[in-house]
Amino acid sequence: MWRDVGLAVQSYERLGSGGASGRPASHPLLGRRISDAANRVAFSTTFKGPEHWLLDDHRSRAGEALIPGTGYLEIARGAFAELESAAAVELRDVF
């Protein structure tokens, strides 16, 4: 969710946005899995540079932590794998 806009934010708000609610997700980048009565699912996590390798190992020249592009792909892959109980997920034509 970037800058509090888009469908991800709307879904997150409908699901209650409680970072402490839900249950732990199986993938370490997903944080907590939050479901509502209609069985819609969102994942909630907070990334902190010094505490999380994904950010801490990737920094700008100015030292700011950032998520590399492949990190977003891994987050999407992990969410799909958790929701579909898939052993493998193939992503194609990603740019």
Disulfide bonds with the S-S distance in Angstrom:
none
